[in-house]
Amino acid sequence: MDVAEFLWREAALLDDGSLKDWFDLFTEDCRYWIPMEDGRDPRTEMSIALDDRATLEDRVGRLQDPATHSQT
């Protein structure tokens, strides 16, 4: 699978709300980084998200909680 195919698959899983399947795409040593601006260094610049697998698991759990009304 090339990068473009992976990104399309990832987007489809998120669009479908398949958060568990989306989470399963990531390895134990993953880093999920969303920079505020292109070309920034996550070690020295603010990021929208800079998560490891444990943080992603926590995020998915919170998003799947029916009490998380702001995410629906």
Stockholm file with secondary structure:
# STOCKHOLM 1.0

chainA/1-72         MDVAEFLWREAALLDDGSLKDWFDLFTEDCRYWIPMEDGRDPRTEMSIALDDRATLEDRVGRLQDPATHSQT
#=GR chainA/1-72 SS CCHHHHHHHHHHHHHTTCHHHHHTTSCTTCEEEEESSTTCCTTTSCEEEEEEHHHHHHHHHHHHCTTCGGGC
#=GC SS_cons        CCHHHHHHHHHHHHHTTCHHHHHTTSCTTCEEEEESSTTCCTTTSCEEEEEEHHHHHHHHHHHHCTTCGGGC
//
